[in-house]
Amino acid sequence: MTSELQYNNVSSWPQPINHFEFTAYANQLFSWTYSGAVPSINTNALDLKLIGDQTFFSNPPSFSPVQTGSSIGGTYTWTPTTAQIRNRQYLNAIIGKETNAINQVRTKEHTMLFRVSGGTGVTDASKDVLLNVYPNPANGTLFLQCKNADGDYKKVQILNAVGQSIFETNINSGVHVLTLDATLWPTGYYIVKLSGNKSFTSKIQIQHEL
């Protein structure tokens, strides 16, 4: 599914608005799977790179973008250490410059903020998973963050009111963030289901503006 992630035309860095903020946990893999659009890029190629605080560490993030026309998707992963826990957020930005020399003044970027926690992220009775869905209720882009510390959960599904699966993906151990587009989902309640060696469910609401 395509999200509403946008790479924005900017003349300075970092971009002060329209950023994403995530929580990562020390010694736990953080994985963000994303997709989105690049305004006015059409079929031109972007030379993409990742910049920010963590890129100078001995354990820098891994960034694997894939561009198809005006759509860019991929995966961002990082495993912070205990020494990298701090109150101040880490800032990363994905920077893209058009390879077409005529348009290279049109730099694109998207800003991401990360807070590294030393906690376990435990909030539910199973004591080994954190499931955050935000915003909730949602009417457009939906972020699903799952902390699968022991790898007991193998799959994430979203079920509609009649129990049909409208989204599913496999996960492994670590922290995973999925970016989903709920624009076309009918208004109502949905179930997020984690399954594997254990199971866990949570309710989300889609509420479109009238």
Number of C-alpha atoms within 10 A of each C-alpha: 10 17 21 18 22 18 21 20 17 14 12 9 11 16 16 8 8 13 16 13 13 16 15 25 26 18 17 20 20 24 25 20 16 21 23 21 21 21 13 11 17 12 11 15 16 21 15 19 14 20 15 17 12 18 13 10 10 7 12 15 21 14 16 14 17 13 19 12 14 16 19 19 18 14 16 18 18 20 21 23 16 14 10 18 18 12 9 10 16 18 17 21 20 17 19 22 18 18 13 13 8 8 12 14 13 17 18 24 24 23 23 18 16 17 17 23 19 17 10 15 20 14 12 11 8 11 11 17 24 18 22 15 20 13 15 14 17 20 19 18 16 21 23 17 22 24 27 23 21 11 16 18 24 17 15 22 18 20 18 17 10 7 10 12 15 11 13 14 10 12 20 17 18 20 26 21 23 19 20 21 19 21 18 10 15 14 16 13 14 22 18 21 18 25 17 14 9 11 14 16 13 13 14 17 17 21 18 16 7 3
